[in-house]
């Protein structure tokens, strides 16, 4: 496996068009990983409840609603 330093060096050596292709690929890769993490969190309920609670607390503290 390549180190992060080796990957950074390799990316810096890419021609502009290759770097654009890499960027597009990495953005899609990163988005897919994020989507999968969100789907996993929703499936287990691990983050949904805390996000909902945080959002409700913020809304309540803003004065938009009262308990």
ChimeraX attribute file (.defattr): number of C-alpha atoms within 10 A of each C-alpha:
attribute: neighborCount
match mode: 1-to-1
recipient: residues
	/A:1	4
	/A:2	7
	/A:3	8
	/A:4	9
	/A:5	9
	/A:6	11
	/A:7	11
	/A:8	11
	/A:9	11
	/A:10	11
	/A:11	15
	/A:12	11
	/A:13	11
	/A:14	13
	/A:15	10
	/A:16	11
	/A:17	9
	/A:18	12
	/A:19	15
	/A:20	12
	/A:21	12
	/A:22	14
	/A:23	13
	/A:24	12
	/A:25	12
	/A:26	12
	/A:27	11
	/A:28	12
	/A:29	12
	/A:30	12
	/A:31	12
	/A:32	12
	/A:33	12
	/A:34	12
	/A:35	12
	/A:36	12
	/A:37	12
	/A:38	16
	/A:39	12
	/A:40	13
	/A:41	14
	/A:42	13
	/A:43	11
	/A:44	10
	/A:45	12
	/A:46	12
	/A:47	14
	/A:48	14
	/A:49	12
	/A:50	11
	/A:51	11
	/A:52	11
	/A:53	12
	/A:54	12
	/A:55	12
	/A:56	14
	/A:57	13
	/A:58	13
	/A:59	13
	/A:60	13
	/A:61	12
	/A:62	10
	/A:63	9
	/A:64	8
	/A:65	11
	/A:66	8
	/A:67	7
